[in-house]
Amino acid sequence: MTDLIRLSRAQVGADELQALARVIETGYLGMSVEVQSFEKELTEYIGDNRQVVCVNTGTSALHLAVQGCGIGAGDEVLIPTITYVASFQAVSATGATPIACEVNSTTGFIDVDDAAKRITPKTKAIMPVHYASGFSDLDKVYDLAQKHNLRVIEDAAHSFGGFYKNKRLGALGDVVCFSFDGIKNITCGEGGAVVTSDLEVANRIRDARLLGVERDTEKRFSGQRSWDFDVTEQGWRYHMSDLMASIGRTQLKRLPEFSSRRQQVAKQYQQFLKQHPNLHCLDMDYDVVVPHIFLVLVKQGGRDHLKSYLEEKNIQTGLHYKPNHLLTLYKTTYALPKAEQIYEEFLTLPLHSLLTDDDVKRVCEEITNWVNLK
Ligand SMILES: Cc1ncc(COP(=O)(O)O)c(C=O)c1O
């Protein structure tokens, strides 16, 4: 049997172990100076002097971003139906209603014209998802938001490391949320960050990540503990730990290496798929996009067959994601035909920074073998 080619995996090793040991030796594993340093390093990396607040997952980054913008029960948030359920859950966790929108068939990004049609007096925000790391119509999203006075909360869970308008992703935009979970472009084990220039929103999120305990962040960063404190708003236990931050700090240094490998692999797949008229990929510029996942769109049927064929050949694949409007909790009374069609066609191919050229070649050869079978 040939070796298993994994769909995704983290690239972690001696450097991360050393960073963890540094924290373990201090005897304090919670949130303190490592998180403070990670936030500072992320601010420097992203540029434009942005506020960065680190939390324990990308989902909690999104939840706190929605809450921090003052959105809750009775409000509506526009969101593409094809995204991980985390984006929907982050909205509904605040009491607000996620309004499922159509996606663009060639990019997978939110269909901004469809979103515009779903605006009501209750709409308070739009959450564009950087699906498969792309952010093609982000300008259009901001135009729509400006016209209707909406907050924009970008779900950038997939896209850390990319460039938008010659700046690092996160440098621009209203509120941008990243994920550092176990298989993302960089990892903290689990983790996430909210990035914004809105100091009021950032400070609300800083308190809300520590159960709403007022200014607890500042105290922890100076090695103190809040004993006599006040709480004025609902908070959550969502802060990042020093253990997680120590891994994240190491990973941030290694990002250029990870990004260029991910981009190379995606470009190889893109090039390969041009040979096959019934196989497509999303329209992405991998000079500025750092891909977290890579999708092949299998036209004219056969996606499930290709999936089982590759699995028989010991090549893992994925389905990112079932449209949320088809889930019981978020079922809509309306159809979203473009998203439903993509859902029938897409298959996620292996992509991570440890994938070798031989691995990519094997995936491509097996896809060609499958095409020739038909
Ligand atoms: C599009 C999207 N948004 C949000 C999240 C949530 O991130 P996390 O796993 O860090 O909670 C994910 C995770 O995979 C995701 O894919």
The ligand as an SDF file (V2000), in Angstrom:
LIG
                    3D

 16 16  0  0  0  0  0  0  0  0999 V2000
  -14.5840   29.7030    7.5320 C   0  0  0  0  0  0  0  0  0  0  0  0
  -14.2880   29.4000    8.9680 C   0  0  0  0  0  0  0  0  0  0  0  0
  -14.6830   30.2770    9.9070 N   0  0  0  0  0  0  0  0  0  0  0  0
  -14.4340   30.0730   11.2100 C   0  0  0  0  0  0  0  0  0  0  0  0
  -13.7740   28.9560   11.6480 C   0  0  0  0  0  0  0  0  0  0  0  0
  -13.5630   28.7500   13.0970 C   0  0  0  0  0  0  0  0  0  0  0  0
  -12.2440   28.7030   13.4690 O   0  0  0  0  0  0  0  0  0  0  0  0
  -11.7980   27.8280   14.7310 P   0  0  0  0  0  0  0  0  0  0  0  0
  -11.7080   26.4010   14.2860 O   0  0  0  0  0  0  0  0  0  0  0  0
  -10.4640   28.3910   15.0840 O   0  0  0  0  0  0  0  0  0  0  0  0
  -12.7990   28.0310   15.8010 O   0  0  0  0  0  0  0  0  0  0  0  0
  -13.3400   27.9980   10.7070 C   0  0  0  0  0  0  0  0  0  0  0  0
  -12.6280   26.7920   11.1350 C   0  0  0  0  0  0  0  0  0  0  0  0
  -12.3230   25.9000   10.3990 O   0  0  0  0  0  0  0  0  0  0  0  0
  -13.6120   28.2240    9.3370 C   0  0  0  0  0  0  0  0  0  0  0  0
  -13.2370   27.3520    8.4120 O   0  0  0  0  0  0  0  0  0  0  0  0
  1  2  1  0
  2  3  1  0
  2 15  2  0
  3  4  2  0
  4  5  1  0
  5  6  1  0
  5 12  2  0
  6  7  1  0
  7  8  1  0
  8  9  2  0
  8 10  1  0
  8 11  1  0
 12 13  1  0
 12 15  1  0
 13 14  2  0
 15 16  1  0
M  END
$$$$
